[in-house]
């Protein structure tokens, strides 16, 4: 496996499958690499902790950096290259100029109207759209894989690519693949931030997956939302949102007769965790 540190070296690894990450890789990320390998394309894994998607009070400085372990995972799962761009590679005018520019990006409604992550993390999706667009521009992939755990982010990327096809055709041949959420044995969704949890918090965090399970029994959106909130609170989690939404536009739904998705964001102290799952349709 090649470790790519410069844009000149990247030029020989373009046109395949890109798996964008912020490092601190775990088996969830590994499954995305596997998904790309199964698609039959050479896989490039980008590892870059993007400053423009973190707010002033968020955990950019302490976000885990585990490059040596990350490279081992990339190689073990068949990546052709691991790309570790610098801030200067992605943002030639510097991070602060990039952050200012991100504030002026036009985002699709799925990233601005549902009041989920967009309501809790001001400026987050502008930074996500900015860095992913830059990665696409430089790596020129034909395929890119994103996990369903960050479901609103996934929908943002899908919409960016679809809007591109309808408009400027910035990435005319790019296809987005979804990767399933990978869970621990007790149901907790794998996350780079799980390592921040104390043993006691770790045992309470399973309330998130249990809350999603309780929603499956509900026959109305409001009932599902109430059951999720009650389960989260019973496990000592601070609820930011626990909602049922349309999986396409992430807006509220009136019933559960069509496709729906339950989405949760909750806190345990300073650790913020998100999760989601599709719900069964009721007649």
ABEGO torsion letter per residue (X at the ends): XBBBABAAAAAAABGBBBBBBAEGBBAAAAAAAAAAAAAGBBBBBBBBBBAAABBAABAAAABBBBAAAAAAAAAAAGBABBBBBBAAAABAAEAAAAAAAAAABBBBAAAAAAGBAAAABBGAAAAAAAAAAAAAAAAGBABBBBBAABAAAAAAAAAAAAAAAABAGABAABBBBBBBBBBBAAGBBBBAAAAABBAAAAAAAAAAAAAAAAAAABABAAAAAAAAAAAAAAAGBBBABBBBBBAAAGBBBABAABBBBBBBBBBBEABBBBBBBBBBBBX
